[in-house]
């Protein structure tokens, strides 16, 4: 269990600066980490954050002084040990307890030992209480705010909650102008990247994204894009005619997919952050796509000279609640205040784009299932200007997505395509 101390170090760093992105904190640590067990370290770090609500509840059951918090390193160590005892079968129970007690500070060893020994004596009872209780907040470690958002969509059953609590998978698209499906399949096989083909989407699904990133030179015609994000590009490809503006494009997946599907289109891809556009520029060169023009611009004040598209894509900044599988740290970061601020920005973006592109189709998307960022944002900002919704459910269902149709748009729900959850609305000017 060489990963135990490094995992404590990563998580202590993260919890001391909770505004940081967990993925970036871990990546920063791994750059200078020369030890082994990187896979176990990564799984443990993400697993602890994914199950944090349940882990803290379990620890509280065995504290002699309820509500009294031990020092942060001890709290992190206990979360890790409880996670390994309850959610992993890879390590003997005695080894987990011994390693955790050994890693604890001298004054904290008796406390850590007492909590873990009591847990082992009542492990079956605790597991039953978590997994078969009537409290989904505990069973799936999801906040009441997020649970309420899912209930509004009818997506808060056990199957959907379990879906959002799983480890993520990733989707690899390829440039169909450079590879056939058979050639793409053989390249992935030669690179030893295990995958599942999704023919309806024209992509592959893998849990080995790290392996792909190590092989990007050999796999130059591939790029990563979640299947939910692909749905936005499919909608744009179906309705665009000649020119598309992707006004919040970074990191650029939708522009890449649209350029591959419709090489005859002229695509303008902009973002307020020039730095975040660099990945798009790199991928365009690697994929040899020449029908996308990239430039920095603020969608709130989009250059009038560039506003001549027949379709505008606004994939707005959001809470990213739909990406919980790959960003489990968001389970505790999406607060009512954060949601309110996000929804306010989305309404301002919608209003600004509607003013700048009064005769263009507007394709609005957020990787969120919260209505404040989806249906309510569209209803309050774009629709009063006379935009009419264009049905998207028939198109997306043909690709295999599971959708919930609302008045102005659709929500992508958990499905066999392992998509992030999205809200997508296509609006037609009056």
N, C-alpha and C positions, 0 to 999 in steps of 0.2 A: 504493500500500500504506500508506495513512494509518493503518491500524488496528494496525500492527506495534508501535509504542511503547505505545499504550494497552493492547494485549493483554499486553505484558510487565508493565506496571504492575498490571493485574488479577491476573495469575498469581503475581507476586511477593508481592502482598498475601495471596493465598490460601495459597500454600505456607508463608508465615511463620506463618499461623494455620490449620493444617490441620483443626482441630476445627470451623471455620466451614463453613457450607453454601455450596457454590460458587455456587448460584443466587442466594443473598442477597448474596454478595460482588460478583457481577457487577451485580446490580440496584442496589446501593449506588453503584457506580462510574458506572453509566449515568445515575443521577438528576442528577449534576452534570456530565455529559459533553456538550459542545456540538459535538463533531466529527461527521463523517459516517461512512459505512461501519459503522453499528451492526450490520448483519446479518453482515458479514464478521468483525467483532470477536467477536460472539457465537459464530459457527460455529467460529472459530479457538480461542477459549478452551475451549469444550466439547470440541472435537476433540482438543486437546492432552491434556486430562485423560483423555479416553476412551482414547487410545492411549499413555498415559504409559509403560507397561512396555516396549512395543516401541520407543518413541523413545529411552529411556535405553539400551536394549540397542544400538541403532544407534550412538549417540554413543560408547559404550564401545569399539566396534570400531575407532574412529579416534583414540582418545586415545593420545598417545605415552607417558603414564604411567598405565596402567590403575589404577583405584581412586582416583586423585587427583581430587577434586571441584573444579571451578572455582567461583567465587562464584555465589550463587543467581541474580542477574540474568543471568549468562552461561549458566547451565544452562537457565533459562527461555527465553532467546533461542534457544539451540540446539534445544530441543524444538519451538519454534514453527517455526523454519526447516526442520527435518527433517520435521515434520508437513506443511508446505506442499509440500515437494519430493516426498514419498512418497504423500500422500493427497489432494492437490488438483491439479486441472488448470487452475486459474483464473489462474495467474501464471507468467510465463516463469522458467525456472530461474536465468538470470543475474540477473534482477531480485530474486529471493528472496535469493540469495547476497550481492549488492551491498547490499541494504537491511539484511540482518542484520549484515554486517561494519560498515556505517556506523553502526548503532545500538549496537554493542558498545563497552564502555569501551576507552580507548586501549590499555591494557596487554593487553587480551584480544583485540584485533582479529586478530593473527597466528594465535592459537589457533582462533578461530571460522572464519577463512578456511581454515585447513588442514583442519579437520574437514569443512567443507562441500564443499570442492574434492575431497577424497578420496571423499566420498560420491557426488558426481556421477560420478566415474570408475568407480565400482563400483555404480552405482544399480541396474542390472538384476539383478546378483547379489544385492544386498541385498533387493530386492523379492521375488525368487524364494525367498530364504531365509526371509523372514517369512511370505509368503502360502502357500507350498507346502511348508513344512517340516512336521515331525511334532510340533511343540511348540505345542499350542493356547494355552498361557499367553502365548507370544510372538505368535502369529498374531492372537489376539483380545484381547490385553492384559487377561487375566482372572486373578485370583489362584488359586493352587492350592486354597485353601479353597473358593472359590466353584465352581471346576471340579469338585471332589469332590462338592459338593452336587448339581450338575446330573447327574453320572454316576449318583448313587444313584437318580435319577428316570428314567434312560435318555434324558436331554435334553442330552447333551453332544456330539452330532454337529455337523458343520459348519453345517448349516442353522440349528439352534437357537442355536449360538454366534454366528453371523453376525447373527441376529435381535436378540440382546441387545447387539450392538455397533453397531446402527444409531442414527441420530438419531431422536428420538421423534416420534410424532404424538399428537394430542389428540382427545378425543371431546366433542362438544357434544350434550347432551340438551336437550329442550324440554318444556314443560308441555303434555301432550296435552289438558288441559282448556281451554287457551287457544289452541292452534294445531293445525291438521291437519298431516300430513306435507307436503302440497303447499304450504301457507302457510309452513311452516318452511323448505322448500327455496327458495322465492321470496325470503324475507327474507335468507337467506344469500347468494343471488345478487346481490340489490340492494346488499348490504354488501360485495360483491367479496371474499368469503371462499371460496376454492376448497375443495371438500370432496367426500367420497365418502359416499354414503348407505349405512347399515347397517340395512335394514328389519327384520331379525329382532330387533335390539336397540332399534329406535325412536330412533336417534340418527344423528349425522353425524360423520365423521372428517376432521380437517384438520391440516395442518402449520403453519397460520397462526394459532396461538393468540394471538400478539401483536396481530394485526389484530382478532380477536374482542374482546380486552380494551379496545381503543380504541372499540368500538362497543356497549358493554354497555347504554347507554341505549336505543339503537334495537332492540337484541336482548334486551329485558328478560325474555322468556319462556325464555331459554336459560341453561344453566350448564355448566361443564366437569366431567366425571367420566370417568375412565379406564374402558374397557370391563370390565376385570377387577374393579374396584370395583363396577360395575353388577351383576356376577354375584352378589355378596353380597346386594344389594337384591332381585334376582329370587328368590333362595332364600327371603328373608324374606317377600316378597309372596305366595309360593306356599303358605307354611305358617302364617302368622299369622292369628288370628281376629278379635280386637277391639282389643287393646292391645299395643304394642311398646315396649320400653325399649332405646334405643341408648346404652350406658353409657360409651362412649369415642368420642363422635360426631364431634368436631372433625376436619377442617373441615366435615363435615356432608353430604357427597355421598350417602351411603346413606340418610340420613333424608329428604333431598329427593326422591330417586327413589322411595322407598317411599311417601312422601306423595302423589306424583303418580300412582303406579300404583294405590294403594289409598286414595282420599280419605276413605273411611268409617272408617279406622283412627284410633285415638288413639295418638299417638307421643310419647314422652318422650325428648328428646335431651339428654344431659348429657356433661360432660367435666370433668376436673380443672382445666383452664385456662379461666377465664372469657374471657380475651383471645382465645383461639383459637375460641371460640364466636361471636365477633362476625360472622365471615364467614357463618356459617350464618344468623344472625339477619338479616343484610342480604339474603341470597338468599331467605329466606322472605318478606320484605316485597316484594322485587322480583318474585317469582313469584306473590305473592298466595296463599300457602298458609297456612291457618289451623288445620290439624290437628296441628301440631307444637308442643309446649311445651318450651322451652329453659331449662335451669338448670345451674349449676355443681355438680358432685358428684364425689367420688373413688370410682372403681369398687372400690377396695380397702376402702372403708368406705361403701358405698352406703346412703343413707337408707332405713330400714326402711319408712317411710310411703309411699315411692314404689315399693316392690317388689311390684307387683301385675300384671305383664305376663304374657301367655300365651307370648310369645317375647322373648328377650333377645338383642341383637346385641352381641358383644364383638369389635370390630376392634382388636386389641391393638397397642400400640407394639411395634415390631420393628426389625430391622436394615434393613428395606426392600430386601433383596437383589433382590426381584422388580422393582424400579423402576430397574434399571441404565441403561436407555435414556435416561431423563430426569434421572438422577442419577449420571452416570459417575464422580463423585468417590468414590462408595461402593466402587468396585472396589478401592481401596487402604485403605479405612477399616474394613472389616468384618474384624476380627481374631478369633482364638479367644476372647480375653477379652471383647470386645464381644458376641460371640454367646452366651457363657455368661451374662453379665449380663442380656441380653435374655430368654433362655429362662427364667431364674429369675423375672423379673418376670412373664412370661406365665403361669407355673405358679401364682404367687401370685394373679394376677387371676382365672384360671380357678377356683381354689379359693374365692376370696371371692365370686364371682358364683354359683357352684354352691350355696354356703351360703345366700346371700341370696335366691335364686330357686329353691328346691328343687323346685317343681312346674312350672317353665316350660321350654319348649324353649330350648336354648342354641345360638345360631349363632355359632361362633368363626371368626375370619378373621385372617390376617396377609398382608401383601404381601411374602411371602418364600417361597423355594423350599427353605430349609434345614430339614431334618427336625427339628432341635432345637427350632425354633420352631413347627413344624406338628404332624406326626403324633406325635412323641415328647412334646411338651408336653401334648397331649390325653390320650395314654395314661397319662402319669404323674400328671396332676392331676384330670381330670374323670371318667374312666372308673372308677377305683376307688370312686367314690361311687355307682356304679350307673347312670350315664348310658349309654344305648345309641345307637349311630350310626344315623342315618337316611340312606339312599342319596341322593346328590345328582347322581351322574353322569348319569342319564337326563334330568333336568331341564336341566342345563347343556349337555349335548350337543344338545338340541333348539334351543338358542339359537345353536349353532355353535361353542361352545368346545371346545378339545381338552383332555381331562382325563386324569389318571392316578388311578385309584381305589386308595386304600389301605384299611386295615381300618376306620379311624375317620373318614376324610375324603377329599377329593380335592385334587389339585394342578391349577391351571390352567397349562398349558404354552403355549409360543409357538404362535400360531395366526394365521389370516388376519384375525382381529378386532383384531390389534395390541394385545392386552391385556398389562398387567403380569402377572407371575407371582404367583399367590396360592395359599394353602392355605385351604380352607374345610371346616368340619366342623359338621354339624347333629346335636345330641345331644338325646335324649329322656330325661326322668327316669324312674326305675323306678316 
